[in-house]
Amino acid sequence: MADTVVVARGVLTVGKLAIGPVAIPLGVVAVGIVLSKANWLSPAVRASIQVDVSMDSGANWTPRGGFIDEPGAGADVHAVLTAREPNNPNRLVRATLTVAGGPLDTTISVRLLTGLEPRVLR
């Protein structure tokens, strides 16, 4: 499946940004997240993403992973999270992006994997 931009390129201020929740389509076995570092120039800026998944339409949420990245420009950051129960129509995913140390110029994309794509995001 193609990447979907969930946070368009722009400057994000210090603080937390809630992303979602959004439904995970039937058949999806993994969710890939890409944080662009192409315009991340300040060595003081840090970002982290926490991802939560619900298997019951949002009644309960479970932390499923995320990452904390090193400051400064460089290679994009990739994370792949397994999406259990691919035939469950009640799955939701949400994320919280936390920016510290100054504004962050970035784009965040998501790729939904059905098991037919390579596991490595490029």
Protein Blocks (a to p, Z undefined) as FASTA:
>chain_A
ZZddfbdcddddeddddehjddddehiabdcddddfklmmbfkbccdddddddfegolac
cdfbdcdddediddddddddddehklbckbccddddddehiacdddddddddehlacfbd
ZZ
